[in-house]
Amino acid sequence: MKRLKLILLCFVFISGTFSSCDDKLDINTDPLAATSADPNAVLPFVFVQYSSRKVTELGTRICDVSQYISNTFNSPKNGSTSIFLTGNTWGMMYNQVLGNLSLVIADAEAAGPTQNNVNAIATILSAHIYFELTSIWEDVPYSEALNGQDFPSPNFDDQQSVLNGVVSLYDEAIALIDSRQLDGEFAITASSDQFYGGDMDKWRVLANSLKLRALMLLRNGGANVDAQINATLAQPLMASNDEAAYLIYSGAPGAQNGMQTIITAFFGPDNESQNVFGPGPPIDELLRDSGDPRYDLWVARNDLPAPELAFFPDNSTSVLSNNIIRFDLPDMLMLPSEIDLYKAELALEGFAAAGSADANYRAGVTNSLRWWGQDIPGVLATLTEADITGYVSSLAAPTIEDVYNEQYLSAFLMPVMAWTHVRRNQIPVLDAPPASTIGTTLRRFNYPPDEVTSNPNTPANLPTETPMWFEN
């Protein structure tokens, strides 16, 4: 019965805000009837569309690609990416998110400096979506995207060009924030800006932090961006969890995290009793017997063995805790621990501007522990400061492998970033799933068939085991 339910899930959408599988997936015609957009109406739609589909389409279906979860339904981990997964994700990112943000940006540009705040938010969100698009597909439309009149069949930009474009968009957004006209500035409501409630100082910190994320991928691919990294390190970056970027789910009907909604819709009341999501081998290997308090926060029945790779948990194994698989679990876009750990990595590689590798490493672990045990909205199981400082003080001076492992842990339940970290660092080392048709772990998605059909400039699909440019 469980297997039947898993198969059926690929045909069901959890939220009423989702569009159907038959929606247009190409980006060559404008799917939007509107030619302008009220930011306080459009931004909430963008936040919700992005998050709800990310949590369900990506979060529940590629969380075993990076193996922070042992197994999940309809996953592409064995080498084949379904038309539903690719098409729904592509359509959400280009049509529902980027298409609407382009209208917001156009109106804000026409309004001038009084809407620099609106323009900056929409530009930062657009840059992030392009970052995730290239992280999933590598070559994607960027320079000719969203302009169906001039480019009815947009060309696909290579990954280095897309990432350079993403960095430029963050620079544009920061410049907009720095040149805001406060007299008569457009009032962004708290419900419209679901990250920071219109606090542009926090948006500036987020833009710098996301810029560093993109620069780290560029550097990994061999681009000479050291000077840009040094300049970014000199800017305000995320340092504490009150600067984290995440979307809150209240837990009320219609505002629930999709992972828990799937469990209650198809299995039963909660993850621990129904054995749907279990910890993957890397989580178990990194945390078991380590003294790391996250093990008890994340994993229930952890005195039992973990499920094997590509197996679901059962009553004889550990399982992911109801502490984290719950209706009101927030959807996290970026946490400050990621920045701390980039700094630790850069310090180990000789960047003096990054500061102390040891201090940044410990700050990253501390921020992660505080997030999961204190600061995350709706926290259930908690950690004391003594729990946190006792563990962090026990850690040895970090090696680069230690830092990479912590980057992986810091991206727990962040599906695209966890996958990106293991591809960028090759740490932790992941075994190929037992039924893999490609003999390794998945490295990319195939392009959606509708895009291939409608756009003659769509590149030929590479084998899904082919490493991306940034993995060099």
C-alpha positions in Angstrom: 0.0 0.0 0.0 2.8 2.4 0.8 4.4 1.9 -2.6 1.0 2.6 -4.3 0.6 5.8 -2.3 4.1 6.9 -3.3 3.3 6.4 -7.0 0.1 8.4 -6.7 1.8 11.3 -5.1 3.4 12.4 -8.4 0.0 13.2 -9.8 -1.2 15.2 -6.8 -0.5 18.8 -5.8 -0.7 19.7 -2.1 -1.6 23.3 -2.2 -4.5 25.0 -4.0 -2.1 27.7 -5.2 -0.4 25.2 -7.6 -1.1 25.2 -11.3 -1.7 21.9 -13.1 0.8 19.8 -15.0 -0.9 21.0 -18.2 0.2 24.7 -17.7 2.5 26.1 -20.3 6.1 25.3 -19.3 7.9 27.3 -22.0 9.2 30.8 -21.5 8.9 31.9 -25.1 5.5 33.6 -24.7 4.3 35.8 -21.9 1.8 33.8 -19.8 0.7 36.8 -17.9 -2.2 38.9 -18.9 -1.2 41.9 -16.8 1.3 44.5 -18.0 1.9 46.0 -14.5 1.9 44.8 -11.0 1.1 46.2 -7.5 4.1 45.0 -5.4 1.9 44.4 -2.4 -0.2 42.1 -4.4 2.4 40.3 -6.5 5.2 39.8 -4.0 3.2 37.6 -1.7 2.2 35.5 -4.7 5.8 35.1 -5.7 7.0 34.1 -2.2 4.2 31.5 -1.8 4.5 30.0 -5.3 8.2 29.7 -5.0 8.2 28.2 -1.5 5.3 25.9 -1.8 6.5 24.3 -5.0 10.1 24.2 -3.8 9.1 22.4 -0.6 6.9 19.8 -2.3 8.3 19.4 -5.9 12.0 19.7 -4.9 12.1 19.3 -1.2 10.3 15.9 -1.1 11.7 14.6 -4.4 15.4 15.5 -4.4 16.1 15.4 -0.7 17.6 11.9 -1.2 19.8 13.0 -4.1 22.0 14.7 -1.6 21.2 11.9 0.8 20.2 13.9 3.8 17.1 11.8 3.6 17.5 8.0 2.9 14.8 7.6 0.3 11.7 9.4 -1.1 9.0 9.0 -3.7 9.4 9.7 -7.4 13.0 10.8 -6.9 15.3 11.3 -9.9 18.2 9.9 -7.9 18.6 6.9 -10.1 19.3 9.0 -13.2 15.9 9.8 -14.8 14.2 13.2 -14.2 10.5 13.1 -14.8 8.6 15.6 -17.1 6.4 16.6 -14.1 9.3 17.4 -11.8 11.3 19.3 -14.5 8.3 21.0 -16.1 6.7 22.1 -12.8 9.9 23.5 -11.4 10.9 25.2 -14.7 7.4 26.7 -15.1 7.3 27.9 -11.5 10.7 29.6 -11.7 10.3 31.3 -15.1 6.6 31.9 -15.4 5.2 32.3 -12.0 8.2 33.9 -10.3 10.5 35.6 -12.8 7.6 36.6 -15.1 5.8 38.4 -12.2 9.0 39.9 -10.8 9.8 41.3 -14.2 6.5 43.3 -14.1 7.3 44.5 -10.6 10.8 45.6 -11.7 9.4 47.4 -14.8 6.9 49.4 -12.8 9.4 50.2 -10.1 11.9 51.5 -12.7 9.2 53.7 -14.2 8.3 55.1 -10.7 11.9 56.0 -10.0 13.9 56.2 -6.7 10.7 56.1 -4.5 10.4 52.5 -5.5 14.1 51.5 -5.3 13.1 49.3 -2.3 10.6 47.4 -4.4 13.0 47.1 -7.3 15.8 45.9 -5.1 13.7 43.1 -3.5 12.4 41.9 -6.9 16.0 42.0 -8.3 17.4 40.0 -5.4 14.7 37.4 -5.7 15.2 37.2 -9.5 19.0 36.7 -9.0 18.3 33.9 -6.6 15.9 32.1 -9.0 18.5 32.3 -11.8 21.1 30.9 -9.3 18.8 27.9 -8.6 17.9 27.5 -12.3 21.6 27.1 -13.2 22.2 24.9 -10.2 19.6 22.5 -11.5 20.1 22.7 -15.3 23.5 24.4 -15.8 22.8 26.3 -19.1 19.6 28.3 -18.9 18.1 31.3 -20.6 19.3 34.5 -18.9 20.3 37.3 -21.1 17.4 36.7 -23.5 14.9 35.4 -21.0 11.5 37.0 -20.3 11.6 39.1 -23.5 9.3 37.1 -25.8 8.8 40.0 -28.2 12.5 40.4 -29.1 13.6 36.8 -28.3 10.7 34.4 -29.0 13.3 31.5 -28.8 15.8 32.6 -26.2 19.3 31.3 -26.3 20.7 29.5 -23.3 23.6 31.1 -21.5 26.4 29.0 -20.1 26.7 28.5 -16.4 29.6 30.9 -15.9 27.7 33.7 -17.7 24.6 33.1 -15.7 26.5 33.2 -12.4 28.3 36.4 -13.5 24.8 37.8 -14.3 23.5 36.8 -10.9 26.4 38.6 -9.2 25.7 41.7 -11.3 22.0 41.6 -10.3 23.0 41.6 -6.7 25.3 44.6 -7.3 22.4 46.4 -9.0 20.1 45.6 -6.1 22.7 46.9 -3.5 23.1 50.1 -5.6 19.3 50.6 -5.6 19.2 50.2 -1.8 22.0 52.6 -1.4 20.3 55.3 -3.5 16.8 55.0 -2.1 14.6 58.1 -1.9 13.1 57.9 1.6 10.8 60.9 1.1 7.7 59.4 -0.4 9.1 55.9 -0.6 6.7 53.1 -1.5 5.4 51.4 1.7 6.0 47.7 1.5 3.7 45.9 3.9 4.9 43.2 6.3 2.7 40.7 4.6 4.1 41.5 1.2 7.8 41.1 2.2 7.6 37.7 3.9 11.3 37.7 4.7 12.0 41.0 6.3 8.8 43.1 6.4 10.4 45.8 4.2 13.6 46.2 6.3 16.0 47.1 3.5 19.1 46.9 5.7 18.4 43.2 6.1 17.8 42.9 2.3 21.2 44.5 1.7 22.8 42.0 4.0 21.0 39.2 2.2 22.1 40.5 -1.2 25.8 40.6 -0.1 25.5 37.1 1.4 23.8 35.6 -1.7 26.4 37.3 -3.8 29.1 35.5 -1.9 27.3 32.2 -2.5 27.4 32.8 -6.2 31.0 33.9 -6.1 31.9 30.6 -4.4 30.5 28.6 -7.3 32.3 30.8 -9.8 35.6 30.3 -8.0 35.0 26.6 -7.8 34.6 26.5 -11.6 37.9 28.3 -12.1 36.8 31.9 -12.6 39.1 34.6 -11.2 36.8 36.2 -8.7 39.2 36.5 -5.7 39.1 40.3 -5.8 35.3 40.2 -5.9 35.2 37.8 -2.9 37.6 40.1 -0.9 35.4 43.1 -1.7 32.3 41.2 -0.6 33.9 40.0 2.6 34.3 43.7 3.5 30.6 44.3 3.2 27.9 43.5 5.9 27.1 39.8 5.7 24.8 37.5 7.6 26.2 37.0 11.1 23.2 36.1 13.4 20.0 34.2 13.0 17.8 37.3 13.2 19.1 38.0 9.7 18.2 34.6 8.3 16.0 34.5 5.2 13.1 32.1 5.5 9.3 31.9 4.9 7.1 31.1 7.8 4.4 28.5 7.6 1.8 29.2 10.3 0.6 25.6 10.3 -3.0 26.6 9.7 -4.8 24.9 6.8 -3.6 26.4 3.5 -0.4 27.6 5.2 1.3 24.3 6.0 4.7 22.9 5.2 4.3 20.4 2.3 6.4 17.7 3.8 4.0 17.2 6.7 1.0 17.7 4.5 2.0 14.8 2.4 2.3 12.6 5.4 -1.1 13.5 6.8 -2.7 13.3 3.3 -1.4 9.8 2.4 -0.1 8.1 5.5 -1.1 9.2 8.9 -0.6 11.8 11.7 3.1 12.2 11.8 6.5 11.1 10.4 7.7 9.2 13.4 4.6 6.9 13.5 4.4 6.5 9.7 8.0 6.1 8.8 8.0 8.3 5.6 11.3 10.3 5.9 14.4 8.8 7.5 17.9 10.1 7.9 20.3 9.4 5.0 23.7 7.7 5.5 25.7 10.9 5.6 23.6 12.4 8.3 23.9 9.3 10.4 27.6 8.9 9.8 28.4 12.6 10.6 26.2 12.9 13.7 25.9 9.4 15.4 28.3 9.2 18.4 29.7 12.7 17.6 28.1 14.5 20.6 26.5 16.9 18.1 23.2 18.0 19.6 21.5 18.2 16.2 21.4 14.4 16.2 18.7 14.4 18.9 16.9 17.4 17.3 16.7 15.8 13.9 16.6 12.1 14.4 14.1 10.1 16.5 14.7 6.5 17.7 18.4 7.2 17.0 19.5 4.3 19.3 18.4 2.1 16.3 20.3 1.8 13.0 19.6 4.3 10.3 17.7 3.2 7.1 20.0 2.1 4.4 20.4 4.2 1.3 17.3 4.1 -0.9 15.2 2.5 1.8 12.4 4.0 3.8 12.5 3.8 7.6 10.5 1.3 9.5 10.0 0.5 13.2 13.4 -1.2 13.4 15.3 2.0 12.2 15.7 5.6 13.1 13.4 8.2 11.6 13.4 12.0 11.1 11.9 13.6 14.1 8.5 15.3 14.4 10.5 18.2 15.8 11.5 19.1 12.2 8.9 17.4 10.0 5.9 19.5 11.1 3.2 21.8 9.7 4.9 25.0 10.7 8.5 24.2 9.7 9.8 27.3 7.9 11.2 27.2 4.4 14.8 28.4 4.6 16.5 30.3 1.8 19.7 31.2 3.6 21.1 31.0 7.1 24.1 32.8 8.6 25.9 29.5 9.3 26.5 29.2 5.5 28.4 32.5 5.5 30.4 31.6 8.6 31.5 28.4 6.9 32.3 30.1 3.6 34.6 32.4 5.6 36.2 29.4 7.3 36.8 27.7 3.9 38.3 30.9 2.4 40.5 31.5 5.5 41.9 28.0 5.1 42.6 28.8 1.5 44.6 31.9 2.3 42.0 34.8 2.2 43.2 37.1 5.0 40.0 39.2 4.7 38.0 36.1 5.8 39.5 36.2 9.3 40.2 33.2 11.4 39.2 29.8 10.0 38.8 28.4 13.5 36.7 31.2 14.7 34.5 31.2 11.6 34.1 27.4 11.8 33.0 27.6 15.4 30.6 30.5 14.6 29.1 28.4 11.8 28.4 25.4 14.1 27.1 27.7 16.8 24.7 29.5 14.5 23.4 26.2 13.2 22.9 24.8 16.7 21.2 28.0 17.8 18.9 27.9 14.7 17.7 24.4 15.2 17.6 24.4 19.0 16.6 28.0 19.8 15.8 30.4 16.9 13.9 28.5 14.3 10.2 29.6 14.4 8.0 27.0 16.2 10.9 25.3 17.9 9.9 22.3 19.9 13.0 20.6 21.3 15.4 23.2 22.5 19.1 23.5 23.4 20.6 25.6 26.2 23.6 27.8 25.7 25.5 25.3 27.8 24.6 22.5 25.4 25.8 24.6 22.5 29.0 26.0 24.0 29.9 22.7 25.5 29.8 20.9 22.1 31.5 23.7 20.1 34.3 24.0 22.6 35.0 20.3 22.2 35.7 20.6 18.5 39.2 20.4 17.2 40.7 23.0 14.8 39.0 22.4 11.5 40.3 20.8 8.4 38.9 21.7 5.0 36.9 18.5 5.1 35.4 19.5 8.5 34.3 22.7 6.9 32.8 21.0 3.9 30.9 18.6 6.2 29.5 21.5 8.2 28.4 23.2 5.0 26.4 20.1 4.1 24.9 20.0 7.6 24.1 23.7 7.5 22.0 23.1 4.3 19.8 20.4 6.0 16.2 20.5 4.5 17.4 23.1 1.9 17.2 20.7 -1.1 19.0 22.7 -3.9 21.8 24.0 -1.6 22.5 20.6 0.0 22.8 19.1 -3.5 25.0 22.0 -4.7 27.3 21.7 -1.7 28.0 18.0 -2.3 28.6 18.6 -6.0 30.9 21.6 -5.3 32.9 20.0 -2.6 32.5 16.2 -3.3 32.2 16.0 0.5 30.6 14.1 2.0 31.4 11.3 -0.5 28.1 9.9 -1.6 27.5 6.3 -2.8 25.5 5.7 -5.9 22.0 4.5 -5.1 21.6 0.7 -5.5 19.2 1.0 -8.4 21.1 3.8 -10.2 21.2 3.6 -14.0 24.0 6.1 -14.2 26.4 4.5 -11.7 26.9 7.6 -9.7 24.8 10.4 -8.1 22.6 12.7 -10.1 24.3 15.9 -11.3 21.7 17.7 -13.4 18.1 17.7 -14.6 16.9 17.2 -18.1 15.2 20.1 -19.8 11.3 20.0 -19.8 9.9 18.4 -23.0 7.6 21.4 -23.6 10.6 23.7 -23.6 12.5 21.4 -25.9 9.5 21.3 -28.3 8.8 25.1 -28.2 12.3 26.5 -28.2 14.7 25.2 -31.0 17.6 26.8 -29.1 17.2 24.4 -26.2 20.5 22.5 -25.9 20.6 18.7 -26.2 20.2 17.0 -22.9 23.5 15.8 -21.4 23.5 12.5 -19.5 22.3 13.3 -16.0 25.6 12.0 -14.5 27.6 14.7 -16.4 29.2 17.1 -13.9 28.4 20.8 -14.2 30.9 23.5 -15.0 31.1 24.6 -11.4 32.2 21.1 -10.3 35.6 21.6 -12.0 
